[in-house]
Each structure stands twice: as structure tokens, then as C-alpha cells.
Amino acid sequence: MDQQKINLVVAACNKGGIGIEGRIPWRLKQDLAFFKKITTTTKDLQKQNAVVMGRKTWFSIPEKFRPLPNRVNIVLSRDLPRAPEGAYLARSLSEAVTMLSTNPLGAKVESVFVIGGSSVYEEAMTSGSFPCTLYLTRVLGDFECDTFIPSPDDCKFHKVPNGDNIPIENQTLSENGIDFRFEVYEKE
Ligand code: FOL
């Protein structure tokens, strides 16, 4: 794993909303396809990426899709008695990052992706402990939400040009009447 750098992947609507009642308020196939691709693709074909998520996010993923295939899955919880089947358990984000950069996992993990939920995103965005790249799908609408991410601008993230394999920034995509676009931010 490259020097404790982490990536965040999230889709958020106008007011930063990401979820309601344990689920995602919209259904965007192209966005999920992007999620799958960016979290799965590695340069070194011998390695996998890791996805780090809170307990509620783990249980929100449809059972047939978890553990997310071809990725090292880490679930964060202080309370679970054991790791869910197919996943590793860590007690905190920093413990997860340490596990992933230490052998045996360290040898086979290329990049770390934090995939939610709101408290994990918030910690990663505000802690200042790790340099981050944030892959933000901006869903251009107002959806009723009960969980949110902080504004990237308030967390000292700077928008950067989208790299290869990511649909062009400023290009608005549309799916079943919902407009959205892919943005990339970085924080030292
Ligand atoms: N980031 C973005 N951009 N969009 C999201 O929907 C998203 N969702 C989560 C975290 N970051 C996100 C957390 N929720 C699956 C389901 C829920 C989920 C994350 C992933 C999931 O089932 N993924 C499958 C693909 C399923 C499909 O193709 O329909 C996977 O293999 O990644």
C-alpha cells in the first residue's frame, strides 16, 4: 500500500446528503458501475484494493454483493464480536489503515478506499491524519436524507482535474431523470 494515503468514494446530493434510513436515496447504475471499477481496478494485477466501511454500510450492501468481490473488505465496529463472513474487522479507521499497510495484508493491498458511511467519511475528511483523494459523485438534486458528508471545501479539499478512466468533469450525466457528475478532490 502506498504511504497511508486513502481514497474516499461517495455519492452526495445538493446538501451533502448520502443516505436515508440505511439506504441510498437514488439508484444510478452508471455511478455504481463507476464505484465498482474504481474500487476494484489495480495497476499491479497481483494485488487488490481494500474497501473500508462502517458496520451499517456493510449491512446495507445487498447480501449477494458482500463481501464486495475482488476487494479486501474491512468493517469498522467497536461492538461486533467477530468479523462478518468474508471481511476483516477493525476497531477504528486508523487501525484499519495500519492493518492494511502491515503484512500480511500490506503485501497484497494496493490502495485503500473508504466507502462510508457518514461518520467514517467525516473522520477521514476532517482528521488531517491522512492525505486523501475524494471521488465525489455529485447528484444534482434535492433528496430527503438523514445522513450527510461535510462539504469538501470546508475540509480543505481542492478540486483537481479528473484522471484517466473517469468521465470528464463538468460533463453532466443523466439517468432516470437524475443528473449527476463525477468530481475529484484532493487534500494534502
Ligand atoms: N460511492 C458512489 N459513488 N456511489 C455509491 O452508490 C456508493 N455507495 C457506497 C459507497 N460509496 C459509494 C456504499 N453502498 C454496493 C452497494 C451499496 C454500496 C456500495 C456498493 C454494491 O453492491 N456494489 C457492487 C456492484 C453492484 C451492482 O453492480 O449493482 C460492487 O461490486 O461494487
Boltz pocket constraint, residues with backbone or C-beta under 6 A from the ligand:
constraints:
  - pocket:
      binder: B
      contacts: [[A, 9], [A, 10], [A, 11], [A, 24], [A, 31], [A, 32], [A, 33], [A, 35], [A, 36], [A, 57], [A, 60], [A, 61], [A, 62], [A, 65], [A, 68], [A, 69], [A, 114], [A, 115], [A, 116], [A, 135], [A, 136], [A, 137]]
      max_distance: 6.0
